[in-house]
Amino acid sequence: MTVTVIKLQNGLKRFALHLVLIAGAVFSLFPFVWMVLTSLKSYVDASAATTFFPKQWLFSNYLQAWNQVGIFPRYFANTLYMGVVTTLGVLVTSSLAGYAFARMRFPGRDVLFIILLSTMMVPFEVTLIPNFILMRQLHWIDHYEALIIPWAASAFSIFLLRQFFRAIPSELFDAATIDGCNHLQFLWTIVLPLSKPALITSALFTFLGSWNSLMWPLLVTNNPQMRPIQVGITSFITDAGTQVQFLLAAVTISIIPVILIYLLLQRWFVEGIARVGIRG
């Protein structure tokens, strides 16, 4: 009898837990579902927002949203280029800096690392104007350099990789040193192949941040040909009014690449997040 009661209690606990998780998932997914459904409505239905499901399913809204802004494909290409190059830059700089802080001994290492971590507490808005003045003095306004180089290094990614690199056994470095490897060779041949989860986690965060950037590209670009997709989406908001269905169709198009990338790399992403804090 006691065993039956215990099983029943465990079953009720699992049911309650699953119910809470399902409710959380529904709550989290609701804005995305609403966005997609609204993007398929007519202008009247989308503006009135009186019905949840479209009265008429207008899949043509996506084609019109793509073509309505004449250079929307250029926005898309700019964002892809900016995201890929920025991500590669962050991986290179973070790998080198993270390895130096994790495996190399030099005077002031810990102090420099604390200073680096302290920069994560500085709000983006505080550095906005100084960075803009620097870009203008370098004549990088309306150039890819202004969109990429300021973000080609990340304190968070350096911290993430440093923590992961510290978990790699020192015996591997000793064996590699005996075989004639220097620090750079050890990093390239042993450390990086063992750190795929952390590298992918860093890449996902960087790419997502670059893909969703709005304020900085809006500040350092005047030429529409140089602007990324998030700035391009704002072109659907005009003084004459907002075509809600086209705006949300463009937003849906903009998040598809990020979702696909995450679905492909989620296993390494979860592993990287789970393992990064296990060593001090």
DOMAR-802515 format. One record per residue (C-alpha): x, y, z; residue number from 1; residue in three letters. Coordinates in nm, 2 decimals, padded with zeros to 4 digits. Layout:
BEGIN
REC      u      v      w   i  aa
REC      X      Y      Z NUM ALA
...
***
This chain:
BEGIN
REC      u      v      w   i  aa
REC  00.00  00.00  00.00   1 MET
REC  00.28  00.24  00.09   2 THR
REC  00.46  00.17 -00.23   3 VAL
REC  00.15  00.24 -00.43   4 THR
REC  00.10  00.57 -00.25   5 VAL
REC  00.46  00.67 -00.31   6 ILE
REC  00.43  00.59 -00.68   7 LYS
REC  00.11  00.79 -00.70   8 LEU
REC  00.27  01.09 -00.53   9 GLN
REC  00.57  01.07 -00.76  10 ASN
REC  00.33  01.05 -01.06  11 GLY
REC  00.14  01.36 -00.94  12 LEU
REC  00.47  01.55 -00.89  13 LYS
REC  00.58  01.47 -01.24  14 ARG
REC  00.24  01.56 -01.38  15 PHE
REC  00.25  01.89 -01.20  16 ALA
REC  00.61  01.96 -01.31  17 LEU
REC  00.52  01.88 -01.68  18 HIS
REC  00.21  02.10 -01.65  19 LEU
REC  00.42  02.39 -01.53  20 VAL
REC  00.68  02.34 -01.80  21 LEU
REC  00.40  02.32 -02.07  22 ILE
REC  00.25  02.64 -01.94  23 ALA
REC  00.58  02.81 -01.94  24 GLY
REC  00.65  02.70 -02.30  25 ALA
REC  00.30  02.82 -02.41  26 VAL
REC  00.36  03.15 -02.24  27 PHE
REC  00.70  03.19 -02.41  28 SER
REC  00.59  03.09 -02.75  29 LEU
REC  00.27  03.29 -02.76  30 PHE
REC  00.43  03.62 -02.89  31 PRO
REC  00.59  03.43 -03.17  32 PHE
REC  00.27  03.25 -03.27  33 VAL
REC  00.09  03.58 -03.26  34 TRP
REC  00.35  03.75 -03.47  35 MET
REC  00.34  03.48 -03.74  36 VAL
REC -00.04  03.47 -03.75  37 LEU
REC -00.06  03.85 -03.77  38 THR
REC  00.18  03.86 -04.05  39 SER
REC -00.07  03.65 -04.25  40 LEU
REC -00.36  03.88 -04.20  41 LYS
REC -00.49  04.16 -04.41  42 SER
REC -00.41  04.52 -04.32  43 TYR
REC -00.76  04.58 -04.16  44 VAL
REC -00.75  04.26 -03.95  45 ASP
REC -00.38  04.32 -03.85  46 ALA
REC -00.45  04.68 -03.74  47 SER
REC -00.78  04.60 -03.56  48 ALA
REC -00.63  04.30 -03.38  49 ALA
REC -00.99  04.17 -03.31  50 THR
REC -00.92  03.81 -03.41  51 THR
REC -00.64  03.58 -03.32  52 PHE
REC -00.65  03.37 -03.64  53 PHE
REC -00.65  03.54 -03.99  54 PRO
REC -00.98  03.55 -04.16  55 LYS
REC -00.79  03.51 -04.49  56 GLN
REC -00.44  03.35 -04.49  57 TRP
REC -00.23  03.59 -04.70  58 LEU
REC  00.11  03.41 -04.75  59 PHE
REC  00.18  03.67 -05.02  60 SER
REC  00.25  03.92 -04.74  61 ASN
REC  00.60  03.77 -04.71  62 TYR
REC  00.67  03.83 -05.08  63 LEU
REC  00.54  04.18 -05.06  64 GLN
REC  00.74  04.26 -04.75  65 ALA
REC  01.05  04.13 -04.92  66 TRP
REC  00.99  04.34 -05.23  67 ASN
REC  00.83  04.65 -05.07  68 GLN
REC  01.16  04.78 -04.95  69 VAL
REC  01.36  04.78 -05.26  70 GLY
REC  01.69  04.69 -05.09  71 ILE
REC  01.56  04.45 -04.83  72 PHE
REC  01.78  04.17 -04.97  73 PRO
REC  02.07  04.40 -04.93  74 ARG
REC  01.98  04.45 -04.57  75 TYR
REC  01.97  04.08 -04.53  76 PHE
REC  02.31  04.03 -04.69  77 ALA
REC  02.47  04.31 -04.49  78 ASN
REC  02.35  04.15 -04.16  79 THR
REC  02.47  03.81 -04.27  80 LEU
REC  02.82  03.94 -04.36  81 TYR
REC  02.84  04.15 -04.04  82 MET
REC  02.73  03.86 -03.82  83 GLY
REC  02.97  03.61 -03.97  84 VAL
REC  03.28  03.84 -03.97  85 VAL
REC  03.21  03.97 -03.62  86 THR
REC  03.16  03.61 -03.49  87 THR
REC  03.49  03.50 -03.65  88 LEU
REC  03.67  03.80 -03.50  89 GLY
REC  03.53  03.73 -03.16  90 VAL
REC  03.63  03.37 -03.17  91 LEU
REC  03.99  03.46 -03.27  92 VAL
REC  04.04  03.73 -03.01  93 THR
REC  03.86  03.54 -02.74  94 SER
REC  04.05  03.22 -02.80  95 SER
REC  04.38  03.40 -02.78  96 LEU
REC  04.30  03.61 -02.48  97 ALA
REC  04.11  03.33 -02.30  98 GLY
REC  04.41  03.10 -02.34  99 TYR
REC  04.65  03.36 -02.21 100 ALA
REC  04.44  03.42 -01.90 101 PHE
REC  04.38  03.05 -01.84 102 ALA
REC  04.72  02.88 -01.92 103 ARG
REC  04.99  03.14 -01.93 104 MET
REC  05.17  03.30 -01.64 105 ARG
REC  05.27  03.67 -01.66 106 PHE
REC  05.28  03.97 -01.42 107 PRO
REC  04.94  04.13 -01.35 108 GLY
REC  04.74  03.85 -01.52 109 ARG
REC  04.47  03.84 -01.25 110 ASP
REC  04.45  04.21 -01.22 111 VAL
REC  04.40  04.25 -01.60 112 LEU
REC  04.14  03.98 -01.59 113 PHE
REC  03.94  04.16 -01.32 114 ILE
REC  03.96  04.48 -01.51 115 ILE
REC  03.84  04.30 -01.82 116 LEU
REC  03.54  04.16 -01.62 117 LEU
REC  03.46  04.50 -01.49 118 SER
REC  03.40  04.63 -01.84 119 THR
REC  03.10  04.40 -01.86 120 MET
REC  02.93  04.62 -01.60 121 MET
REC  02.97  04.93 -01.81 122 VAL
REC  02.64  05.00 -02.00 123 PRO
REC  02.65  05.02 -02.37 124 PHE
REC  02.50  05.37 -02.37 125 GLU
REC  02.80  05.50 -02.18 126 VAL
REC  03.05  05.41 -02.45 127 THR
REC  02.81  05.50 -02.74 128 LEU
REC  02.93  05.86 -02.80 129 ILE
REC  03.30  05.80 -02.75 130 PRO
REC  03.29  05.50 -02.99 131 ASN
REC  03.10  05.71 -03.25 132 PHE
REC  03.35  05.99 -03.23 133 ILE
REC  03.63  05.74 -03.28 134 LEU
REC  03.46  05.59 -03.58 135 MET
REC  03.41  05.94 -03.73 136 ARG
REC  03.78  06.03 -03.67 137 GLN
REC  03.88  05.71 -03.84 138 LEU
REC  03.64  05.79 -04.14 139 HIS
REC  03.46  05.46 -04.09 140 TRP
REC  03.11  05.60 -04.10 141 ILE
REC  02.91  05.41 -04.37 142 ASP
REC  03.18  05.14 -04.38 143 HIS
REC  03.17  04.78 -04.26 144 TYR
REC  03.47  04.85 -04.03 145 GLU
REC  03.24  05.06 -03.81 146 ALA
REC  02.98  04.78 -03.80 147 LEU
REC  03.23  04.50 -03.72 148 ILE
REC  03.56  04.61 -03.56 149 ILE
REC  03.42  04.76 -03.24 150 PRO
REC  03.25  04.43 -03.16 151 TRP
REC  03.53  04.19 -03.28 152 ALA
REC  03.63  04.14 -02.92 153 ALA
REC  03.40  04.04 -02.63 154 SER
REC  03.48  04.04 -02.26 155 ALA
REC  03.20  03.78 -02.21 156 PHE
REC  03.34  03.54 -02.47 157 SER
REC  03.69  03.58 -02.32 158 ILE
REC  03.55  03.49 -01.98 159 PHE
REC  03.36  03.20 -02.12 160 LEU
REC  03.65  03.05 -02.30 161 LEU
REC  03.89  03.11 -02.02 162 ARG
REC  03.67  02.91 -01.78 163 GLN
REC  03.65  02.63 -02.03 164 PHE
REC  04.02  02.63 -02.11 165 PHE
REC  04.10  02.60 -01.73 166 ARG
REC  03.91  02.27 -01.72 167 ALA
REC  04.15  02.11 -01.97 168 ILE
REC  04.40  01.89 -01.78 169 PRO
REC  04.75  02.04 -01.74 170 SER
REC  04.89  01.70 -01.82 171 GLU
REC  04.80  01.75 -02.19 172 LEU
REC  05.01  02.06 -02.21 173 PHE
REC  05.30  01.88 -02.04 174 ASP
REC  05.28  01.60 -02.30 175 ALA
REC  05.25  01.85 -02.58 176 ALA
REC  05.55  02.04 -02.46 177 THR
REC  05.76  01.72 -02.45 178 ILE
REC  05.65  01.66 -02.82 179 ASP
REC  05.78  02.01 -02.91 180 GLY
REC  05.46  02.21 -02.91 181 CYS
REC  05.46  02.58 -02.81 182 ASN
REC  05.16  02.76 -02.67 183 HIS
REC  05.01  02.85 -03.01 184 LEU
REC  05.04  02.50 -03.14 185 GLN
REC  04.89  02.36 -02.82 186 PHE
REC  04.60  02.60 -02.85 187 LEU
REC  04.53  02.51 -03.22 188 TRP
REC  04.58  02.14 -03.21 189 THR
REC  04.45  02.04 -02.87 190 ILE
REC  04.27  02.31 -02.68 191 VAL
REC  04.03  02.44 -02.95 192 LEU
REC  03.92  02.09 -03.07 193 PRO
REC  03.83  02.00 -02.71 194 LEU
REC  03.65  02.33 -02.67 195 SER
REC  03.38  02.30 -02.94 196 LYS
REC  03.09  02.35 -02.70 197 PRO
REC  03.23  02.67 -02.56 198 ALA
REC  03.33  02.80 -02.90 199 LEU
REC  02.98  02.73 -03.04 200 ILE
REC  02.82  02.90 -02.74 201 THR
REC  03.03  03.21 -02.78 202 SER
REC  02.96  03.21 -03.16 203 ALA
REC  02.58  03.18 -03.10 204 LEU
REC  02.58  03.47 -02.85 205 PHE
REC  02.79  03.69 -03.08 206 THR
REC  02.60  03.61 -03.40 207 PHE
REC  02.27  03.67 -03.22 208 LEU
REC  02.39  04.00 -03.08 209 GLY
REC  02.52  04.11 -03.42 210 SER
REC  02.20  04.00 -03.60 211 TRP
REC  01.98  04.19 -03.36 212 ASN
REC  02.18  04.51 -03.34 213 SER
REC  01.99  04.83 -03.41 214 LEU
REC  02.11  05.13 -03.22 215 MET
REC  02.48  05.12 -03.33 216 TRP
REC  02.42  05.05 -03.70 217 PRO
REC  02.15  05.33 -03.70 218 LEU
REC  02.41  05.56 -03.56 219 LEU
REC  02.71  05.48 -03.78 220 VAL
REC  02.53  05.44 -04.11 221 THR
REC  02.36  05.70 -04.33 222 ASN
REC  02.36  05.51 -04.65 223 ASN
REC  02.07  05.26 -04.67 224 PRO
REC  02.30  05.03 -04.87 225 GLN
REC  02.51  04.98 -04.56 226 MET
REC  02.24  04.91 -04.31 227 ARG
REC  02.15  04.57 -04.16 228 PRO
REC  01.81  04.41 -04.14 229 ILE
REC  01.70  04.54 -03.80 230 GLN
REC  01.74  04.90 -03.93 231 VAL
REC  01.58  04.80 -04.26 232 GLY
REC  01.27  04.67 -04.07 233 ILE
REC  01.21  05.02 -03.93 234 THR
REC  01.15  05.14 -04.29 235 SER
REC  00.80  04.98 -04.26 236 PHE
REC  00.72  05.24 -04.00 237 ILE
REC  00.64  05.57 -04.18 238 THR
REC  00.46  05.90 -04.11 239 ASP
REC  00.17  05.77 -04.32 240 ALA
REC  00.13  05.47 -04.09 241 GLY
REC  00.26  05.12 -04.03 242 THR
REC  00.18  04.83 -04.25 243 GLN
REC  00.16  04.59 -03.95 244 VAL
REC  00.13  04.27 -04.15 245 GLN
REC  00.43  04.36 -04.37 246 PHE
REC  00.63  04.47 -04.06 247 LEU
REC  00.57  04.14 -03.88 248 LEU
REC  00.63  03.94 -04.20 249 ALA
REC  00.97  04.11 -04.22 250 ALA
REC  01.04  04.04 -03.85 251 VAL
REC  00.95  03.67 -03.90 252 THR
REC  01.19  03.65 -04.20 253 ILE
REC  01.47  03.81 -03.99 254 SER
REC  01.44  03.55 -03.71 255 ILE
REC  01.44  03.24 -03.93 256 ILE
REC  01.82  03.22 -03.98 257 PRO
REC  01.88  03.25 -03.60 258 VAL
REC  01.63  02.98 -03.52 259 ILE
REC  01.78  02.74 -03.78 260 LEU
REC  02.13  02.80 -03.65 261 ILE
REC  02.02  02.74 -03.29 262 TYR
REC  01.84  02.42 -03.39 263 LEU
REC  02.15  02.29 -03.56 264 LEU
REC  02.39  02.38 -03.28 265 LEU
REC  02.17  02.35 -02.97 266 GLN
REC  02.34  02.03 -02.84 267 ARG
REC  02.68  02.20 -02.82 268 TRP
REC  02.52  02.52 -02.69 269 PHE
REC  02.36  02.35 -02.40 270 VAL
REC  02.67  02.15 -02.32 271 GLU
REC  02.88  02.47 -02.33 272 GLY
REC  02.65  02.65 -02.09 273 ILE
REC  02.64  02.35 -01.86 274 ALA
REC  03.02  02.30 -01.84 275 ARG
REC  03.15  02.65 -01.84 276 VAL
REC  03.12  02.72 -01.47 277 GLY
REC  03.24  02.39 -01.32 278 ILE
REC  03.59  02.52 -01.26 279 ARG
REC  03.69  02.83 -01.08 280 GLY
***
